[in-house]
């Protein structure tokens, strides 16, 4: 059973990480997000749930405006050949979220450590990062350093690489 938004906040609180959350209508795309979220400072995320031909899974988190070359990214992230988008069933199984709500916070549900996370270097240059708290009906703001602490606390390596072309 995937963790709830409340369980995510409790996990963050247990780590001593404070976040702020803004509620809004469901957001499914970056365009929706830009139109409906209001003024929330910091880096806003776009998340790519990818898999390679050997069923290795990757969560690549970049800035909302970032351009990513999906034909070449496998060289950067250590995938076995070209990548494609992971199926919604695997997204739910591994990260506990639905398409449109993909988020780095979903790593709390990947207790087996099957997903390799890659945080874009440009995104991580922001003081604060914004992502969905397991639902696309809210945006949670977290300090960039605390995001790295969260990722590591879920048992994942916080790999920071330049994956965006912008």
C-alpha angles and dihedrals in degrees: 000000000000119000118260127236089255091053089051091053091048090051090051092046090051088056090051091247117144120204136174124221132201120198120220141153115293112288119206103168139030088252090055089048095051092048100044112027098076123213109336114158124223137044115329118210139231113192127205117198104201139175134193131216091272092055094254110151129217134188109203113191116195137159115285093250095044121124115218125191102223091187091060106026093092088073090058101043100042098249122161097248128317120349134226132189114282117245119259091245091058091044089057093042096049106029102019095232139107128237108282092036099063108145143162086240087069087078087084086074096049095085092156091057094234095142121076110211123212120188115198113242093224092053091049091056088078118094090227132027127206126212142153113274093226089297131071090221093081142036121219122202119211132172111258092239090050090051088058089049090051093050091050092046089058089058096257130121111245097227111190114195138155100253101146121088095211 
